[in-house]
Amino acid sequence: MESPNHRSLGHEIRLELLSQQLTVTQLADDIGVSRQTIYNWINGKNRPRWTHLVALSESLAMPMHRLIGAPTSWGEPCQVF
């Protein structure tokens, strides 16, 4: 199993959708993108722009470091885009 710092962006989005019982449509509407865009992020076909990362973080009430795989403290690995 992946450690929390090595999870992909798509994996994190998928977990939060399930956890919060949200649909892809609800998330897409909330941040102003299409459902297909969300599916592409989840499946790793492309990455969101910075403004969409901020919107995802706010909409899902998720810390940015979890979305982008940044270290939560010094010495932890960081996911490379």
C-alpha positions in Angstrom: 0.0 0.0 0.0 1.2 3.5 -0.8 2.3 5.7 2.1 0.3 9.0 2.4 3.2 11.0 1.0 3.3 8.9 -2.2 -0.3 8.8 -3.1 -1.2 10.3 -6.5 -3.3 13.3 -6.9 -6.0 11.2 -8.5 -5.9 8.8 -5.6 -6.3 11.6 -3.1 -9.3 13.1 -5.0 -10.9 9.7 -5.2 -10.5 9.1 -1.5 -12.0 12.4 -0.6 -15.0 12.0 -3.0 -15.8 8.7 -1.3 -15.1 10.0 2.2 -17.4 13.0 1.7 -19.9 11.1 -0.4 -19.6 13.5 -3.2 -20.0 12.8 -6.9 -17.6 13.8 -9.6 -20.4 16.0 -11.0 -20.8 17.8 -7.7 -17.0 18.5 -7.4 -16.8 19.6 -11.0 -19.7 22.0 -10.6 -18.2 23.4 -7.3 -14.9 24.2 -8.9 -16.1 25.2 -12.3 -14.7 22.4 -14.5 -16.2 19.6 -16.5 -16.7 16.0 -15.2 -14.3 14.8 -17.8 -11.6 17.1 -16.4 -12.1 15.6 -13.0 -11.9 12.1 -14.4 -8.7 13.0 -16.3 -7.1 14.2 -13.0 -8.3 11.1 -11.2 -6.9 8.8 -13.9 -3.6 10.8 -14.3 -4.2 11.8 -17.9 -3.4 15.4 -17.0 -2.9 17.7 -14.0 -4.9 20.6 -12.8 -3.6 24.2 -13.1 -2.6 25.9 -9.9 -5.9 27.8 -9.6 -7.8 24.4 -9.9 -5.5 22.9 -7.2 -6.5 25.7 -4.9 -10.2 25.2 -5.7 -9.8 21.5 -5.1 -8.2 22.1 -1.8 -10.9 24.5 -0.7 -13.8 22.4 -2.1 -12.6 19.2 -0.5 -11.4 21.0 2.7 -8.1 19.3 2.1 -4.6 20.6 2.9 -2.7 21.5 -0.3 0.3 19.4 0.8 -1.9 16.3 0.6 -3.1 17.1 -2.9 0.4 17.7 -4.4 2.3 15.2 -2.3 4.5 17.8 -0.6 6.3 16.9 2.5 4.5 17.6 5.8 7.8 18.0 7.6 11.5 18.2 6.7 13.0 15.0 5.6 9.9 13.5 4.1 9.8 12.7 0.4 7.9 14.9 -2.0 6.0 13.6 -5.1 7.4 14.9 -8.3 5.0 16.1 -11.0 
